[in-house]
Structure formats: structure tokens, C-alpha cells
Amino acid sequence: MINIDYLNDQLEGKTWFAGDEYSMADIAVTTQLLGLEMAGFTIDKDGKWPELHKHMKKSLARDSFKTILK
């Protein structure tokens, strides 16, 4: 089970989960959150998890995700 509050808190003050470098942790969390959104769960910018919302936008804007989301 994903603890969304914990994940949101871990992003505060960081660019990515592991710091300044995009890593497997970012890919893993993004794919899980994307699955939740596809199932109808919302992580909006004005909601409870603004850091995760920013993270999702940044991750999904990367070329690697753009390719699979076409």
C-alpha cells in the first residue's frame, strides 16, 4: 500500500525522491500514482499532496514518459 502523505512529505525541498537526480524511485512512484489516477484517484495541485502533483507533472513531461503515454 502506498502512503501518499509520506511520499508527499519526502519531496519537500527536493527536486526528485533521491535528491537532484531522477532515479528509479521517481519512475516507480510515478507509475504507481499514474495507475491510481487511471482508476479515478485524483492528486490535484490544490489538494492534500501538492508536492506529488508537481512531481507527477515533471515526471510525465519527461521524454521517457511521453513516449509511453501517446
C-alpha positions in Angstrom: 0.0 0.0 0.0 1.2 3.5 -0.9 1.4 6.0 2.0 0.7 9.1 -0.1 1.2 11.6 2.8 4.6 10.1 3.4 5.6 10.3 -0.3 4.4 13.9 -0.5 6.5 14.8 2.6 9.6 13.2 1.2 9.5 15.5 -1.8 9.5 18.7 0.2 12.7 20.7 -0.6 13.8 18.1 -3.2 13.8 18.0 -7.0 13.4 14.2 -7.0 13.0 11.5 -4.5 16.7 10.7 -4.3 17.7 14.4 -4.4 18.9 16.2 -7.5 19.0 13.1 -9.8 16.0 11.5 -11.5 16.1 7.8 -10.3 14.3 4.5 -10.3 12.4 5.7 -7.2 10.8 8.5 -9.2 9.8 6.1 -12.0 8.4 3.6 -9.5 6.3 6.2 -7.7 5.1 7.9 -10.9 3.9 4.7 -12.4 2.0 3.7 -9.2 0.4 7.2 -9.0 -0.4 7.1 -12.7 -2.2 3.8 -12.1 -4.2 5.4 -9.3 -5.2 8.3 -11.5 -6.3 6.0 -14.2 -8.5 4.3 -11.6 -10.1 7.6 -10.8 -8.0 8.8 -7.8 -7.1 12.5 -8.0 -3.8 14.1 -7.0 -4.5 17.7 -7.7 -2.3 20.7 -7.2 -4.7 22.4 -4.8 -5.3 19.2 -2.8 -3.6 17.5 0.0 -0.5 16.4 -1.9 0.9 19.4 -3.9 4.4 18.1 -3.9 3.3 14.8 -5.5 1.3 16.7 -8.1 4.4 18.7 -9.1 6.4 15.5 -9.2 3.9 13.8 -11.4 3.8 16.8 -13.9 7.6 16.9 -14.0 7.9 13.1 -14.5 5.2 12.8 -17.1 6.8 15.7 -19.1 10.0 13.7 -19.5 10.5 12.1 -22.9 10.6 8.6 -21.5 7.0 9.0 -20.2 5.8 11.0 -23.2 6.7 8.0 -25.4 4.6 5.5 -23.4 1.6 7.8 -22.8 0.9 8.5 -26.5 
